[in-house]
Amino acid sequence: MQYRTLGRTGIQVSEIGLGSWELGGSYFLRDRSSAGNDPAGYADVAEQEAIATVHWGLENGLSFIDTAPIYGDGESERRVARALAGRTEPVTVETKLCVFAEDGRYRRVFTRDIVFQEFEKSQRRLGVDVVDVDLLHSPTRQEFGNGESLEALLELKKAGKVRWIGVSSSYDVAHTLELIDTGHLDVLQIPLSLMRPEWTEVLAACRRHGTGVVVREPLFSGYLTGRLTEDMTFPKDDQRSVWGRERHLENVRRARLFAFLAGEQRTQAQAALKWILSFPEVSVVIAGSANRTELAENMAVSDQPNLTADELDRVSAVHRSRYLASV
């Protein structure tokens, strides 16, 4: 495992981290769409396997775990806490604020009161007095409003209740650049992947401000693994089951544009992670893992050869093509 510095925090983190959305298990929430009760996660993962996955990672060099209150309606945070109980390996845990479930309903509220209220709940679920990293969970420009949620998070940092703060960005590059320029973000999480190359635009700003970069959705919800086919269907507790047929087919077709990166030394998923790690501003990539096998495949990337100049040029050519531009 290779390690990188998380921006100005100075923390050393494994360049491959663990995204624990899947580890929260399956769950359903109302008000995510007009359809009523919708899946808000991925297929179910037993608690025993979730904890075993974290333990395997720690024993093999993992030192960064990402979670959030909405993952499993708090179950991901609780399982991470149970998995870390009694462990001595150094690990940084990142969670988030302001997207949560309330009485089975999906809520997105970025106010001062909600920051303090939800922070205390995360503290209890994680079983800590001080949270390592806490981020606002992908506020849109409208949701962010006058910035009172970030001001509240700054107060928590000043009070010593959280070490480092930041934002998990929405899908708005321009708004994200504005947030970086406030100078308040110790950490920024972005949805950079082969399918979303436009997010490389924020890396220079992060470098200027010393903001640590955490990359989420590096495999584009699994499509960049190369294992999702046109004729497959998702289980009913998987959020991708309600995305629609055309969206699925288009994602499969676009992901295949990068199939040339797979080979004897690496899978397509590993190549997708390696491309992200080609950017020195990236501190850690959090690929979701539902079990030890998936985590082992992801973590093996750290010791694999870098993509060649020819491979990087071919990726750039795909990114310049009009076919991918509308992703």
Number of C-alpha atoms within 10 A of each C-alpha: 16 14 17 18 18 24 22 15 16 11 15 19 23 26 26 31 29 29 24 26 25 22 33 30 24 23 22 20 22 19 13 15 11 8 9 12 16 21 21 23 23 25 20 17 15 14 17 11 14 23 20 15 23 25 18 16 20 20 10 13 20 26 23 23 23 24 27 26 26 26 24 28 24 19 22 27 30 19 24 24 18 17 19 18 11 8 11 8 13 12 19 18 20 21 23 25 29 27 22 21 19 12 8 14 15 20 17 15 17 26 20 16 14 17 23 17 13 17 23 15 14 21 17 14 19 24 17 13 12 14 23 16 20 28 24 24 24 23 24 15 16 8 14 18 12 12 14 15 24 23 15 18 25 18 14 21 18 12 10 13 18 20 16 23 25 24 24 24 22 17 15 14 16 11 16 24 17 12 20 22 14 9 13 18 22 24 27 25 26 27 22 22 21 25 26 18 18 15 18 17 12 19 19 13 16 23 16 11 17 20 27 27 25 25 26 24 20 27 25 19 15 18 21 29 21 17 12 18 14 13 8 10 13 13 14 14 19 21 19 21 16 17 10 9 14 10 11 20 16 13 22 19 15 18 23 18 17 21 17 12 21 16 10 5 9 17 18 22 24 22 29 25 25 23 18 20 21 12 11 11 24 26 25 28 29 24 27 23 22 24 19 18 11 13 22 15 15 24 25 14 23 19 10 14 11 15 16 10 9 9 16 15 12 15 18 13 10 18 18 12 9 9 12 18 13 7 12
